[in-house]
Amino acid sequence: MKDLVKTLEGLPWIVRVILTCVWGIYSNLLRLFRSLAANNVVGIVLSLVLLLCGGFFILWIIDVIMVILGKQIWWIC
């Protein structure tokens, strides 16, 4: 799982921006893989809820801003 996290974080900037703007796929998958790598059950459940619901609008806006600025996606683990 750590390899998947490194792969997602290593994507080019424009690809990360596009994937984040389209339903927040990039950020939600990154959250899920980080939680799986850390064996964080609460994080796994929350990231699956976000992934299935399309993410919350406020969190999606924060994700877009963080990706555009080149910062790390925020998550609980």
Secondary structure, DSSP 8 states (H G I E B T S, - for coil): -HHHHHHHHTS-HHHHHHHHHTTTHHHHHHHHHHHHHHT-HHHHHHHHHHHHHT--HHHHHHHHHHHHHT-------
